[in-house]
Amino acid sequence: MKSSLKLLSLLIMTLSSSLSALEVGNDIEAFAANDDTGEIWNAADYLGEKNIVVYFYPAAMTGGCTAQACAYRDFSTNLSEEDAVVVGVSGDSVNGLSLFKQAHNLNFPLLSDPNGSLATLFGVPTRAGGSLEREVGGDIHTLVRGLTTSRWTFIIGKNGKVIYKNDEVKAKEDTATVLEVLKKHP
């Protein structure tokens, strides 16, 4: 009975998220969150000026999430040529994101969404958080996640509208797909 209730709750949360998910053509309101340095990153600083790639990922310092982040790092010049900024979003703490950025020399902001407010705004499904231990700089650190988001990617055009949404992201292919879309939407 208890597991049936948990499954029903998860199904309701997933359905309600997908019903309110942003779709291509929707306007996005300005949003802000703490970045990996603890400072506020504000989309309003870029709306109307840049394309904004917002990618949600489950957990810092895990295999697929690291591959996805490193691809965004490695293609930063190409993304810049398409007049785009990239921001990664997860339920990880600011400290965990800072360690992730340091460990992999990431060159774009990572936003902390421990309570899921950004995931809710975009309609990205979430589930329980967690923690894991990783070695960074010779020390073992515990990275804590308030929640775990699904892996979704959005591109917000310079006009403030969603021009791309992918809710079936393949971590290793995400950046190449995003670049293709950006080249078609100058």
C-alpha positions, 0 to 999 in steps of 0.5 A: 500500500505504501509503495502504491501511494509513493508511485501514485504521488510520483505519477501525479507530480510528473503529470502536473510538471509536464502539464505546466511545462514550457513549450516552444513559443512560450515567453519566459519570465526573468528568473534568478538563482544562486550560482556556483560562487554564491552570487545571484545569476539573473536571466534578465541580464541576458534576455533580449541580448543573448540566446540562453541555453538552460540545461537541467541535469540530475546531479553534479559529479556523476557520469552523464552529467559530467560528460554533458557539462564538459561538452558545454565547456569544450564547445564554449567558443562555438556557442559564443559564436552563436551569441549564446550563454549557457547555464546548467541547473541542478538541485545541488548545493552551491558548494557542490556546484563550486566543487564540480566546476573546479574539478572539471574546469567548467567555464559557465555558471551552474545554478543551484535549485535545491527547492525546485523553483526553477524546475517548476518554472520550466516544468521539469520533473523532479524527485528526491535529492541525495548526496554522494562523496567525491574527491576534489583537490585531494580531499573527499567532499560530500555533495548534497542535492536538495532534489534531483531534476530530470535531464531537459534542455531549453534554448531561450531566444533573444526575443525571450521565447522558448525556441527549443525544448528537449525532454529526452536529452542524451547527455553526450549529444546535447551540445551538438544538438543545441549548436545545430538549433542555434545555427538555424535560429540566428 
